[in-house]
Amino acid sequence: MSFRSKRGLLFLAGGIFCFVAATVIVSFFSGSPEDEPTAKAGPLPSFTAEEKKKLPEKNIESEPWVIYITGEVRHPGIYELEPDSRLYQAVEKAGGLLAEADRTGVNLARRLEDGCHVHVPGRSEKSVEIETFVPESHQSTSVETDSVQVENSRSSSVSTQNCRIDINSAGPDALQDLVGIGPVTAEKIIDYRRKHGKFNVINELIRIKGIGEKKLEQIRPFIYAGP
Amino acid sequence: MKTPLADSPALFVFLSCVTALFLWDLDILPGVIPLVSVLVSAGSMMLFSCKTEPSWFRVFFLILFLSFVLPLGLLHNIGKDNIPEGFAVLKAKVIDERPWGSRRVTVIEDSGTRYLLRMDPGQVFRPGDILDIKGPVMPLESPRKGSDFNEKRYWKARGIDAQIVPYEISRNREDAKSGIASWRSVLRTRIDTDLSDPLRSYILASWLGAKDPVLREKHSRWGTSHLLAVSGFHVGLVAGIAFLLFRRLRYRAILISLVIWLYVLLTGFHASAFRAGIMLQMVLIGEIFRRPVSGINSVCVAATLMLLYNPWYFWDIGWRLSVSAVLSLVSFSRLVRSTRLRIAVSPVIWTTTYPLVSSVFGAVPLAGLFVNIISVPAFAFILPAIAFCALVALSGMPFSGVAVNTANYVLSGWEQLCNFIALLVPYGIEWSLPFAVIALNSGCLMLLRAINVPWSRVLIFILAGNIIVPFISATVVV
């Protein structure tokens, strides 16, 4: 065998070796490290067939959220959205804002919650909005099972959406949607819930360091203490 | 006859970059990706070479080095997320504006960062406008469940970093318009007002890359969408015209380069125009230094540079189609020297791009096979002719009306011919795995034979590819 043909064969063998090595490495390092537990914390929970039936079959996290949107949008109605959607995504699903919509009166960036009802107010509708969607009794059970948020970044006047935040179930992100609640205070609210259980009334929030009477009054219309 | 290593060294570097991005997409541990990329590059070089040329090992090790370093750079670029989160108060320039579903989107730029704005259909800003915007900056949207379209990657490939949900938006009337976006806007307004359809739509598409929805639908039915999108074909035509004008001048290469990049700039740096610009630039540099340039090598250099500039191009259908079509074209031209047989170039490109087109757009119109045979050579004359007519009309020269009417007459006649062919062959071929595998293997075979890989090695490579790629996909996806 000549030197040239030997070199050709060597190249062929080298080439095949490289591809095989690449394949082995890829299949060895594929998947994320969290695929399997690295240590066992105890015996695996066992279920009987009956118990298995009782377990929720659906993965709640991955289910779409259902949002009801009304007001100054092109196509008001009920829409399905991805979990963790924001208001602008709901508005987009509803065909966008109408020219009459109060663009500065809605916080398009706010986080939504599953099952909430969002009303986009018109320019002339601001005051009516507050009357309609923020009941005097902040703990009545009509619309307020929904989460809520209110904000107007430009002026002190309040524009409203009837999504109110349940202080007993809201996560840090939702709590931070409230005016004057930052990450530290949100964390304190969650800590309080962990230690003392759920809030029975909104006024209990006063026990949280960082929430004074003034701030409580500010956020009161936009929260409720859920069951 | 040159060895693959001497003929197209950039092919192996390009292969390593593509491997790196493919593996990144599959969520492989980033630390091993450059290593695998080097192995793929080294494996291809050795598998494709039966013989060597003097001092081959220098090129070999240089390619190995680049096959390690460039994927590292790609991973670094793609990993960094430079979203300046928070509440933005900006004075930004509109770069692009287009319809998006039932709404419109506007792309704005502020200090080198590009943002996306979703607008109501009635809110239209023109490129070059300066906007005052207030609103929170949000990350681009990830793909929605049940949808194959990845919006985040689509916009990332267009250099957009984040989106803004505007609370307040207004046009800043004090600022004078300047820059290329403004020139594009002015030109667009002139085209819209001075030209009539279909000339207006064709000129908007070929000069500014703005596709009219009606014309786009027609071309997609005829299977000739590539003639509408600014592509290498258009850049090649511009370069050809520039060559005819400057061929007797001493510094023609520099002047042609200038014309090419002005055109690329005018189109708004479309992916395919950018790729073609780099490719032709390489050919022109080759002419300046009196060095022969390999077409396949040029395509690979251009494609690699584009990935280094913006790694998200890898998921852009335009970039993929552009690279695969041009690689097929160059490979076919190398293999088939007979002028008569070159009529088969359109069917060949149609076949090699079939897997991509059918997987994204659903079906590939069969009419495209026939329409393209005549449309590509015909458009090489029609496009310059209608561009001349448009120039006459836009500059307000005498006989502007005659020029516009003539162009419209030619284009209408052309459209009727295409409609007739599409009526004769009203079928489309849907995505099919066997067809796609055959098309991919044919493309590989053509490319490898074009760079002088021996038949035995071509068959080994294709066989190995048909085993390894499904194996990796199955292993990783499961």
Interface residues (C-beta under 8 A of the other chain):
Chain A: R4 R7 G8 F11 L12 G14 G15 I16 F17 C18 F19 A21 A22 T23 I25 V26 S27 F29 S30 G31 S32 S62 P64 E82 R86 Y88 Q89 E92 G95 G96 L97 A99 R103 T104 N107 L108 A109 S153 R154
Chain B: L23 L26 D27 I28 L29 V32 L35 V36 L39 V40 A42 G43 S44 M45 M46 L47 F48 S49 C50 K51 T52 F87 S102 R103 R118 D120 P121 G122 K134 G135 P136 M138 E141 R144 K145 V165 Y167 E168 R457 I460 A464 I468 F471 I472 T475 V476
